[in-house]
């Protein structure tokens, strides 16, 4: 017997209310954020969070991010600090996740944190996400809404392609503007730590903090999403920093050049980040190896290259 199709909702108030009720009932709802589409469950319900791991095929040792509608609400779940106040004031709502120690009375499912005593938390900027979080009035655990390890979704169609029939509903409100997942900063110790580069350039964070971010060592244990070596993977292989693609390869370009798809003809890293996963999805449907032109390792280029290295890693 085939699974029922996933319900497609709009971002209209009535559908947002339906989506919130669906989350309250312990079911899964995908929804847009400014970064990528997230696969949401009520972060206080063990069975609902467990269903995220099952739907995605995600390993349970890989923690999730809790999405909250305000910085004030976030402080109900984590131990706040001065650095968190500075960063939240500067960048929330927005593509920044803060990892902080859990409060004793947090009420978050231990499946969200993968048993750790810290929680990744953020306030998204997307209007539909904010409306859904306000309607639920509670934390939503939400990794990217795709099968684990595959290309992240930046449209509702990407979610349907990967998860149709496995989740209850999708809130469709068009493509995501940022296009790569949030930057994650660890604040569980006295020294802020960059746990994952993302949609907010680390240089901007360092300006607010007044000092450089410590870099995570690749051998450190998993403390946040997006740290698995192989991730964001198309079906065929990916080759990076290519200036002369092979005949059998599809070429993903950057800057003025001949290619199959171009992240940004003008060399704009913000445009490239927004197009990255969408272009990988398009090229992936052709099932040929993908060659990628060099991307500068500055600003949002750090996040783009991070995703591409994980896409190209051995599986």
C-alpha positions as CSV (number, residue, x, y, z in Angstrom):
1,X,0.0,0.0,0.0
2,X,1.5,3.4,-1.0
3,X,1.9,6.2,1.4
4,X,-0.5,9.2,1.1
5,X,0.9,12.3,-0.6
6,X,2.1,15.1,1.5
7,X,-0.3,18.0,1.8
8,X,0.8,21.3,0.2
9,X,-0.1,24.4,2.2
10,X,0.3,28.1,1.4
11,X,1.6,30.9,3.7
12,X,-1.9,32.3,4.2
13,X,-3.0,32.7,7.8
14,X,-5.5,29.8,7.6
15,X,-2.9,27.4,6.3
16,X,-0.3,28.6,8.8
17,X,-2.9,27.8,11.5
18,X,-3.3,24.3,10.0
19,X,0.4,23.8,9.9
20,X,0.7,24.8,13.6
21,X,-2.1,22.4,14.5
22,X,-0.3,19.6,12.6
23,X,2.9,20.2,14.5
24,X,0.9,20.2,17.8
25,X,-0.5,16.8,16.9
26,X,3.1,15.4,16.6
27,X,3.3,15.3,12.8
28,X,6.0,16.8,10.6
29,X,5.7,20.0,8.6
30,X,8.3,21.4,6.2
31,X,8.5,25.1,6.0
32,X,10.6,27.8,4.4
33,X,13.2,29.8,6.2
34,X,15.5,32.4,4.6
35,X,18.3,29.8,4.4
36,X,16.7,26.5,3.3
37,X,13.4,24.6,3.8
38,X,13.3,23.0,7.3
39,X,11.6,19.8,8.4
40,X,9.8,20.8,11.5
41,X,8.6,19.0,14.6
42,X,7.5,20.2,18.0
43,X,10.9,20.2,19.8
44,X,9.2,19.2,23.1
45,X,7.7,15.9,21.7
46,X,10.0,12.9,21.7
47,X,8.0,10.9,19.2
48,X,7.7,13.9,16.8
49,X,11.4,14.5,16.9
50,X,12.2,10.8,16.4
51,X,10.0,11.0,13.3
52,X,12.4,13.6,11.8
53,X,15.3,11.2,12.0
54,X,13.1,8.4,10.5
55,X,11.8,10.5,7.6
56,X,15.3,11.8,6.7
57,X,17.2,8.7,7.5
58,X,19.4,10.9,9.7
59,X,21.8,9.5,12.2
60,X,20.5,10.2,15.8
61,X,24.0,11.4,16.9
62,X,23.6,14.4,14.7
63,X,21.9,17.2,16.7
64,X,19.1,19.5,15.5
65,X,18.5,23.2,15.6
66,X,15.5,24.6,17.6
67,X,13.7,27.5,15.8
68,X,12.1,30.1,18.1
69,X,10.0,33.1,17.4
70,X,12.0,35.6,19.5
71,X,15.3,36.1,21.5
72,X,13.2,36.5,24.6
73,X,11.5,33.1,24.1
74,X,14.9,31.5,23.4
75,X,16.1,32.4,26.9
76,X,13.5,30.0,28.3
77,X,15.5,27.1,27.0
78,X,19.2,28.1,27.2
79,X,21.6,29.8,29.6
80,X,22.1,33.3,28.1
81,X,25.3,35.3,28.1
82,X,26.6,38.7,27.0
83,X,28.0,37.4,23.7
84,X,24.5,35.9,22.9
85,X,22.9,39.3,23.6
86,X,25.3,41.1,21.3
87,X,24.8,38.6,18.4
88,X,21.1,38.2,18.8
89,X,20.6,42.0,18.8
90,X,22.8,42.3,15.7
91,X,21.6,39.4,13.6
92,X,18.3,38.0,14.8
93,X,16.0,37.3,13.1
94,X,18.4,36.0,10.6
95,X,20.7,33.1,9.4
96,X,22.7,32.7,12.7
97,X,22.4,29.8,15.1
98,X,23.8,30.1,18.7
99,X,24.8,26.9,20.6
100,X,24.3,27.6,24.4
101,X,24.1,25.4,27.5
102,X,20.6,24.1,28.3
103,X,18.6,25.4,31.2
104,X,17.7,22.8,33.8
105,X,14.0,23.3,33.2
106,X,14.3,23.5,29.3
107,X,11.7,20.8,28.4
108,X,13.4,20.1,25.0
109,X,13.4,16.5,23.8
110,X,16.9,15.0,24.3
111,X,16.7,13.7,20.7
112,X,17.0,17.3,19.6
113,X,20.4,17.7,21.3
114,X,21.6,14.2,20.5
115,X,22.1,13.8,24.3
116,X,24.4,16.9,24.6
117,X,23.9,19.5,27.3
118,X,23.8,22.3,24.7
119,X,21.2,23.4,22.3
120,X,21.5,25.1,18.9
121,X,18.9,27.8,18.7
122,X,17.9,30.5,16.2
123,X,15.2,33.0,15.3
124,X,14.6,32.8,11.5
125,X,13.7,35.9,9.4
126,X,11.4,34.3,6.8
127,X,7.8,35.7,7.3
128,X,6.2,32.3,6.9
129,X,8.5,30.7,9.4
130,X,7.9,33.5,11.9
131,X,4.2,33.2,11.5
132,X,4.3,29.5,12.0
133,X,6.5,29.8,15.2
134,X,4.2,32.4,16.6
135,X,1.1,30.3,15.9
136,X,2.6,27.3,17.6
137,X,4.1,29.4,20.4
138,X,6.8,26.9,21.0
139,X,10.2,25.6,19.7
140,X,10.4,23.7,16.4
141,X,13.3,21.4,15.8
142,X,14.0,21.6,12.1
143,X,17.0,20.3,10.0
144,X,16.9,20.7,6.3
145,X,13.9,19.1,4.7
146,X,15.7,16.5,2.5
147,X,16.9,12.9,2.8
148,X,20.0,12.9,5.0
149,X,23.2,13.6,3.2
150,X,21.5,14.8,0.0
151,X,21.3,18.3,-1.5
152,X,19.5,20.7,0.8
153,X,16.1,22.0,-0.5
154,X,15.5,25.7,-1.4
155,X,12.0,25.2,-2.9
156,X,9.0,23.3,-1.9
157,X,9.4,21.2,-5.1
158,X,12.8,20.0,-3.8
159,X,11.1,18.9,-0.5
160,X,8.4,17.0,-2.5
161,X,11.1,15.2,-4.6
162,X,12.8,13.9,-1.5
163,X,10.1,13.5,1.2
164,X,6.7,13.2,-0.4
165,X,4.6,10.7,1.5
166,X,7.0,10.7,4.5
167,X,5.8,13.9,6.1
168,X,2.3,15.4,6.7
169,X,2.6,18.8,5.1
170,X,4.8,21.5,3.3
171,X,4.2,25.2,3.6
172,X,5.1,26.5,0.1
173,X,6.1,30.1,0.1
174,X,8.5,30.2,-2.9
175,X,12.3,29.9,-3.0
176,X,14.6,30.7,-0.1
177,X,16.6,33.9,-0.4
178,X,19.9,33.1,1.3
179,X,20.2,29.5,0.0
180,X,22.7,28.0,2.4
181,X,22.1,27.0,6.0
182,X,22.7,29.2,9.0
183,X,26.1,30.0,10.4
184,X,26.5,28.3,13.8
185,X,28.5,29.8,16.6
186,X,29.2,27.9,19.8
187,X,28.9,30.0,23.0
188,X,29.1,27.2,25.5
189,X,32.6,28.2,26.6
190,X,34.3,31.6,27.2
191,X,35.7,31.6,23.6
192,X,33.1,31.9,20.8
193,X,33.7,29.1,18.3
194,X,32.7,28.9,14.6
195,X,31.0,25.5,14.4
196,X,29.7,25.8,10.8
197,X,30.1,28.6,8.2
198,X,26.8,29.6,6.7
199,X,24.6,32.3,5.4
200,X,26.1,35.0,7.7
201,X,29.8,35.8,7.0
202,X,32.0,35.2,10.0
203,X,33.7,38.5,9.4
204,X,30.4,40.3,10.3
205,X,30.1,38.3,13.5
206,X,33.7,39.1,14.4
207,X,33.0,42.8,14.0
208,X,30.1,42.6,16.6
209,X,32.1,40.5,19.0
210,X,35.2,42.6,18.7
211,X,37.6,39.7,18.1
212,X,38.1,36.7,15.8
213,X,36.2,33.5,16.1
214,X,38.0,30.4,17.1
215,X,37.9,27.7,14.4
216,X,36.6,24.2,15.0
217,X,39.0,21.4,14.5
218,X,37.8,18.7,12.1
219,X,38.6,16.0,14.6
220,X,36.4,17.5,17.3
221,X,33.2,15.5,18.1
222,X,29.9,16.5,16.5
223,X,28.3,19.4,18.5
224,X,26.2,21.0,15.7
225,X,24.5,20.1,12.4
226,X,26.4,20.2,9.1
227,X,29.7,18.8,10.5
228,X,29.5,15.3,8.9
229,X,32.3,15.0,6.3
230,X,30.1,13.7,3.5
231,X,26.9,15.8,3.1
232,X,24.9,17.7,0.5
233,X,25.8,15.0,-2.0
234,X,24.5,14.7,-5.6
235,X,24.1,11.3,-7.1
236,X,27.2,11.5,-9.3
237,X,30.7,12.7,-8.2
238,X,31.7,16.3,-7.6
239,X,35.1,17.7,-8.6
240,X,36.1,21.1,-7.2
241,X,38.3,24.1,-8.3
242,X,38.0,23.0,-12.0
243,X,39.1,25.4,-14.8
244,X,39.0,22.7,-17.6
245,X,36.0,20.4,-17.2
246,X,36.1,17.0,-18.8
247,X,33.7,16.1,-21.7
248,X,31.6,13.8,-19.5
249,X,31.2,16.4,-16.7
250,X,28.5,19.1,-16.2
251,X,30.2,22.4,-15.4
252,X,28.9,24.7,-12.6
253,X,30.5,28.0,-13.2
254,X,31.2,31.2,-11.3
255,X,32.0,34.5,-13.0
256,X,32.0,35.1,-16.8
257,X,32.6,31.8,-18.5
258,X,31.1,29.1,-20.6
259,X,29.3,26.5,-18.4
260,X,26.1,24.5,-18.0
261,X,24.8,26.6,-15.1
262,X,26.4,29.7,-13.5
263,X,26.2,30.6,-9.8
264,X,26.8,34.2,-10.6
265,X,28.1,35.6,-13.9
266,X,29.1,38.8,-12.1
267,X,31.0,36.9,-9.4
268,X,28.5,37.9,-6.7
269,X,28.9,35.5,-3.7
270,X,25.5,36.4,-2.3
271,X,23.8,35.4,-5.6
272,X,26.0,32.3,-5.7
273,X,24.9,31.2,-2.3
274,X,21.3,31.7,-3.1
275,X,21.6,29.6,-6.3
276,X,24.0,26.9,-5.0
277,X,21.6,24.1,-3.9
278,X,19.0,24.9,-6.7
279,X,21.7,24.6,-9.4
280,X,23.0,21.4,-7.8
281,X,19.5,19.9,-7.9
282,X,19.1,20.8,-11.6
283,X,22.5,19.3,-12.5
284,X,21.8,16.2,-10.4
285,X,18.8,15.3,-12.4
286,X,21.1,14.6,-15.4
287,X,23.1,12.0,-13.4
288,X,26.5,13.1,-14.8
289,X,29.5,14.1,-12.7
290,X,29.6,17.7,-11.7
291,X,32.7,19.9,-12.1
292,X,32.7,23.2,-10.1
293,X,34.7,26.4,-11.0
294,X,36.8,27.9,-8.2
295,X,34.9,30.0,-5.7
296,X,36.8,32.7,-3.6
297,X,37.3,31.6,0.0
298,X,36.1,34.9,1.4
299,X,32.8,36.1,2.9
300,X,29.9,33.8,1.9
301,X,32.4,31.9,-0.3
302,X,33.6,30.2,2.9
303,X,30.1,28.6,3.4
304,X,29.7,27.8,-0.3
305,X,33.1,26.0,-0.4
306,X,32.3,24.2,2.9
307,X,29.1,22.8,1.3
308,X,30.9,21.9,-1.9
309,X,33.8,20.1,-0.1
310,X,31.2,18.0,1.8
311,X,29.4,17.3,-1.5
312,X,32.6,16.1,-3.0
313,X,33.8,14.0,-0.1
314,X,34.1,10.2,-0.4
315,X,30.8,8.4,0.6
